[in-house]
C-alpha cells in the first residue's frame, strides 16, 4: 500500500487560511474550480422513501432533484454549484442503480452548462455497505461489491468519489458508552485510520482509472456520533469535552484518505476538515448553519471560516412554500457563498473569516477547538509525529484538551461537569504509553474479551 504521511503543515501560518482558497485547488466537472478563489454551494439531498422501490423510480426522482437545483441556480443568477448524491443503500448494493442515477444527473448538468454556462460538478458519496452497528465485514464480499459500485459510478459520469467509512465503529460505540478514552483513541486513531488507508488506496486507483477525483472521507460514524450524543448546552449525556477528544482524533483518521491518494474536496460532514486543510492544503466542503434541515450543532457560522464548498448536510426532497426543498436550501447556500465571494472581491476575506469564527468561538469547547487558529495548532501536533498513527492521534487529543483548558482560563466558560470530564480525559491520555505496538496489543486484548463480535482481521490483524 503506497501511503504518503504528512510531517509538515501546508500553511506557514494559520492567518493564511481562508475560505475560497486552497494551496491545492481542483478543477472538475463543467468548468468548476474548487479552492481557486471562490466558494460554491454543495447541495445535498435524499430521495423520498417510496422512490427507492425500483431503479426507474429512483432515476426519475434524481432527475427531478437535479433539474430543480439547476433551474433555481440559473433563475436567481448563481454562477456555480456542486450536487452531492449520497447513495441510499440500494444504489450501492445494486451498482447499476447508482451508475444509472449518476449518468442521468450528469446528462442534465451538461444541458444546463451548455445552455446557461453554469459551472457545476457531481459528487457521489457511496453507502458503506460493509456492515451494521453490531457486526462489520470490512474486507469480505461486501467490500468487493462496494468497489464495483465505485467503479460503475466513476465510469458513468460522477466527478468526485466519497464515502463515510465505518472502520472502528463497533469498538467506538462500546468505548464512548463507557467514557473509555483509550478505547476512543484506539477505535478512531488506529482502527479507523487502518480502514481509511485500506479503502482509499483502492478508491484512488478507481478514480485514476476513470480520470475522476478521489475526494475524501469523514468520521461521521464516530466523531459526529460523539457530537450528536453530546448535544446542546442543556444536554449531559456525554461531556462536550469528551466529544472534542473524538473530534481531534478524527483529524488524523480522515487525513489517512489523503495519504492514500485522495485529493479533496473533503466531505461536508467532516467537521475535522479545517484541521485537515491546515495539514494537507486540500480544498474542503463544510456544513453549519445551513445544515439545520438535517441536525443542530454549536458552530454554525464558525465552520464557514475556511470552506471552499458550503453544504446543507442533507434534506429530503419534498415541497416547501418557496419551491422544492433542494431549491430552497440550494438558494440559501448560494446566497451565503455570494457573501463570501463578495468579501474576497473586496479584499476583506480575512476580516469576514474572523467575524464568522468569533461569532461561535466561545459557544462551546467543540467550536473552540475548531476555530482556525486552534485547528492549526492541533494540526501541528499531528505532523510532529506524522509517521506514527498512534502518537499523532494521541498528540491531537492532548493538544485539544490543552487548548480548551487554556481557553477556560479566559472567555471559554466550562461547567463543573465539563471541567471534571476534561481533567479526567487529559489524565487518561497523558498516562498512556508512547509505544504504538504496546498500545495496540493492550486494546486488541481488551476488546476481544469485551466484544465477541470484534474481529481484528477487519484491520489486517
ZISULDA-V740075 format. One record per backbone hydrogen bond with DSSP energy under -1.0 kcal/mol. NH is the residue of the N-H (numbers start at 1). CO is the residue of the C=O. Records with the same first field share a line. If there is no record, write none. Layout:
NH=CO, CO
This chain:
4=259
10=278
16=13
17=14
20=307
21=18
22=35
24=281
26=34
28=32
30=120
31=29
32=28
34=26
37=20
40=308
42=310
43=82
46=315
51=48
52=49
53=50
58=54
59=55
60=56
61=57
62=58
63=59
64=60
65=61
66=62
67=63
68=64
69=65
70=66
71=67
72=68
73=69
74=70
75=71
76=72
78=73
81=119
82=41
83=121
84=43
85=123
87=125
91=88
92=89
93=89
94=90
97=94
98=91, 94
99=95
100=96
101=97
102=98
103=99
104=100
105=101
106=102
107=103
108=104
109=105
110=106
111=107
112=108
113=109
114=110
115=111
116=112
117=113
119=79
120=30
121=81
123=83
124=160
125=85
126=162
129=127
132=135
137=130
144=140
145=141
146=142
147=143
148=144
149=145
150=146
151=147
152=148
153=149
154=150
155=151
158=153
159=122
160=122
161=213
162=124
163=216
169=166
172=168
173=169
174=170
175=171
176=172
177=173
180=175
181=179
184=180
185=181
186=182
187=183
188=184
189=185
190=186
191=186
192=187
194=190
195=191
196=192
197=193
198=194
199=195
200=196
201=197
203=199
204=200
206=202
207=203
208=204
209=205
210=206
212=207
213=159
215=161, 213
220=218
224=219
226=222
227=223
228=224
229=225
230=226
231=227
235=232
242=239
243=239
244=240
246=242
247=243
248=244
249=245
250=246
253=249
254=250
255=251
257=254
259=255
260=256
261=258
262=257
263=214
264=215
266=283
270=267
271=269
273=270
276=272
277=273
278=274
279=275
280=276
281=277
285=266
286=309
289=300
291=288
294=291
295=291
303=299
304=301
305=302
307=304
308=284
309=284
310=40
311=286
314=312
317=46
320=323
323=320
325=318
328=324
329=325
330=326
331=327
332=328
333=329
334=330
335=331
336=332
337=333
338=334
339=335
340=336
341=337
342=338
343=339
344=340
345=341
346=342
347=344
348=343
352=348
353=349
354=350
355=351
356=352
357=353
358=354
359=355
360=357
361=357
363=360
368=364
369=365
375=371
376=372
377=373
378=374
379=375
380=376
381=377
382=378
383=379
384=380
386=383
388=385
392=388
394=390
395=391
396=392
397=393
398=394
399=395
400=396
401=397
402=398
403=399
404=400
405=401
406=402
407=403
408=404
409=406
410=407
412=407
419=415
420=416
421=417
422=418
423=419
424=420
425=421
426=422
427=423
428=424
429=425
430=426
431=427
432=429
439=435
440=436
441=437
442=438
443=439
444=440
445=441
446=442
447=443
448=444
449=445
450=446
451=447
454=451
458=455
459=456
460=457
461=456
